[in-house]
Amino acid sequence: MDDQPIEPEEQPAPPVATTEAYIRRAVEIVDAARPMPLSASVMISKEEVIDVLEAALREMPAELESARFLLRERDDVLNRARADAEAIIRDASSRAEQLVQRTEVVRAAEEKARRIVAQAETDGRRLQMEVEDFCDQRLASFEVALDRVRQAVEQGRAKLQPTTEAAPEAEAEPDEDRAAFFDQEQG
């Protein structure tokens, strides 16, 4: 296993996989650390761990931007659907005015416009739920990855703590010696 930090790949990779790879690498570094002689502590390369964690932090804004992009995309789809629905309603109203004598045609156009609006709203809600599910899944994977890092750091810190043995309690002096000591002060 080489101890070099993971460098970002040249090919675009899904941001979550990249960040997760950095975090997994940090955990591997801590897990693979060599124990110090005559100690429960281990030696890790501070620079290497910091490099890996900083690389993960650099990737996180990209992942958050990806989630924001999905939210903007969802809003754009909803806005286009609303604009399309409004255009259809305007078109239907215009035709209705032209075909006043044909009320059935007007009613059918309005009904179609309502169905389209209802469908657009349903599609918008579905897209919103999908985006929210996607964001929730990504945040859950961040949570898991960060929890793993937290556990690895805790384990690493625990390994670095010196072990202390309880100091033997001092033997109590006999009461006679104490009394003699205090008697000397008086006399």
Secondary structure, DSSP 8 states (H G I E B T S, - for coil): ---S-----SS---HHHHHHHHHHHHHHHHHT-EE-TTSS-EE--HHHHHHHHHHHHHHHHHHHHHHHHHHHHHHHHHHHHHHHHHHHHHHHHHHHHHTTT-HHHHHHHHHHHHHHHHHHHHHHHHHHHHHHHHHHHHHHHHHHHHHHHHHHHHHHHHHHS-------------HHHHHHHHHHHH-
